[in-house]
Amino acid sequence: MTRRDGSVRTTGVALNQQRQWPADSVLGLLGASTGDALLDLGTPVTYRARQTVLRQGEPSHHVVIPLTGTLKVVVDTEFGRPVLLALRGPGDILGELSVFEDRRRSANVQTCTPVRANLVGKAQFTEFLDRHPDLWRAVASSLSTRLHWANSRRAEILSCPAPMRVGRVLAEIVRRHGRPSCEGWILDLSLTQAEIASLTGVALSTFEKTTQRLHRLGVLRSEYRRIVVADLGALLRFGKLDETDPQVLKRFRS
């Protein structure tokens, strides 16, 4: 399909064939037919790293479907301290709750890396949902997964020691957004220590002490906005996640 500028747009079928979407993403939960059709909707866009995609407080006119790259969901609080709520990536849908509720955006969405995505207008997206009940089920399942993750983090804040929480959140980020290399698992998402600390629910000083301990243990090393997890098994043990558990291993292989 040729765009007005003369470039060629990849069809939804080709995109679906080229990508292996994360199993817990909306596209990963969809059958091939509906996934192909969904990816043919909307307007292809490209974002630079550290660019705002959705802005808190603005009206909701569309959803964003990332095809490549990683984005962060950040809330500006009344106390002036931004809080990192989540990371999102290929196959997810962003901004759907504001569209469903016809409310203004409840958070900022910013790119951590360069991102390619499709923007789908509100009317087009809701009409597509009405014609494809399997997309409703996939969106509901994705929202359920997010709620379960948020509930788990809340329970851990009330019950787990802070260093253990740091280990668990770092392991979760590696699972979804890390890339394997000869050095280990690389996280090059341009996240600050303060942002990861807020996602973990610990003070920045606690996060820094914990990562220094992990450095001494040889589990990870930090560079400028880049973390290398050299020993994933040790990180799982640090977070009290059993690396011999098939379910834990499955999460890192999916």
Helices and strands as residue ranges (DSSP letters): H 12-18, H 26-29, H 32-39, E 43-47, E 52-54, E 62-68, E 71-76, E 82-88, H 96-101, E 108-111, E 115-121, H 122-131, H 133-159, H 162-177, E 179-181, E 184-187, H 193-200, H 204-216, E 220-223, E 226-229, H 232-238, H 246-253
